[in-house]
């Protein structure tokens, strides 16, 4: 089969790779119909995720059809259309019992496209399939469903829930890429008074307004002053960092009010300063996190009911074999206006839901 292979910082190719096979009784093999590219994949290509070894097929988000399962897989069967989650869960370790699947110690966590071959290929092996794929109904289009593999759970869990957004809050989201936009969209579920989006790209700020941001600010034009002006100098109740740069993290800590929350989502490849000389007396809570995807079933139900604006995040589509072109467009988002690029051609229009 073909897959998109990482060969080292700045080096990658769409090339022939071995077909995956069932290795464990809990595995499923999924034929990939639709896949997308994540900002984390760009971090890998830059060399910021050293655990990824050359020769690894990238990708951790997909929609496809189960073609084979191990004998201990019970929740899906060949022919089922499924969402492949970015997080794999063994279901038996301490962290899985606590629903912190991203920290799974039983061979799960973020492994696809990280420590084992991922989803940016024609087929993918998914370990622990019972907890790591989700059967899809025909009510959810594949290009919408694939955004629930990572983008929406991450924005919701690591941003909105970790940040403890409450009704009446002022929420600032620094970084209006796909994850930040997902945080804006799901943050509205908690009726904040206002959401402020901060970014460098006018197109992304426009997208933020389209998804419900009440105010936007260019990151180069002292956005902390806008936050101060809108809150009578208090600061934001919740600030969500969705970039992964030292400058943006430090900006977030300047924006938050005393007693507020900074929820870091961004993948950081460089050290960021924590100015405790300013923060120690302000009762600020800072959270970090890798998504656990415990919210995926809920988000899938919301998507099926038309309650999530997933389609508005997809700006570019490509055939699966145009992976290199898609990466180029996504990496040059400031020039191309790309938010999410989706690759592949879904094989099913409507799939009947199999009775439990």
HELIX and SHEET records of a PDB file:
HELIX    1   1 UNK A   39  UNK A   45  1                                   7    
HELIX    2   2 UNK A   94  UNK A   97  1                                   4    
HELIX    3   3 UNK A  101  UNK A  103  5                                   3    
HELIX    4   4 UNK A  129  UNK A  132  1                                   4    
HELIX    5   5 UNK A  142  UNK A  145  1                                   4    
HELIX    6   6 UNK A  146  UNK A  148  5                                   3    
HELIX    7   7 UNK A  151  UNK A  154  1                                   4    
HELIX    8   8 UNK A  155  UNK A  161  3                                   7    
HELIX    9   9 UNK A  178  UNK A  187  1                                  10    
HELIX   10  10 UNK A  188  UNK A  190  5                                   3    
HELIX   11  11 UNK A  202  UNK A  210  1                                   9    
HELIX   12  12 UNK A  223  UNK A  230  1                                   8    
HELIX   13  13 UNK A  246  UNK A  255  1                                  10    
HELIX   14  14 UNK A  276  UNK A  279  1                                   4    
HELIX   15  15 UNK A  296  UNK A  304  1                                   9    
HELIX   16  16 UNK A  311  UNK A  313  5                                   3    
HELIX   17  17 UNK A  320  UNK A  322  5                                   3    
HELIX   18  18 UNK A  323  UNK A  331  1                                   9    
HELIX   19  19 UNK A  333  UNK A  336  1                                   4    
SHEET    1   A 3 UNK A  11  UNK A  16  0                                        
SHEET    2   A 3 UNK A   2  UNK A   8 -1                                        
SHEET    3   A 3 UNK A  56  UNK A  57 -1                                        
SHEET    1   B 5 UNK A 123  UNK A 126  0                                        
SHEET    2   B 5 UNK A  28  UNK A  36 -1                                        
SHEET    3   B 5 UNK A  62  UNK A  69 -1                                        
SHEET    4   B 5 UNK A  81  UNK A  84 -1                                        
SHEET    5   B 5 UNK A 133  UNK A 135 -1                                        
SHEET    1   C 4 UNK A 123  UNK A 126  0                                        
SHEET    2   C 4 UNK A  28  UNK A  36 -1                                        
SHEET    3   C 4 UNK A 340  UNK A 344 -1                                        
SHEET    4   C 4 UNK A 314  UNK A 318  1                                        
SHEET    1   D 6 UNK A 215  UNK A 218  0                                        
SHEET    2   D 6 UNK A 194  UNK A 199  1                                        
SHEET    3   D 6 UNK A 170  UNK A 174  1                                        
SHEET    4   D 6 UNK A 236  UNK A 241  1                                        
SHEET    5   D 6 UNK A 256  UNK A 264  1                                        
SHEET    6   D 6 UNK A 285  UNK A 287  1                                        
END                                                                             
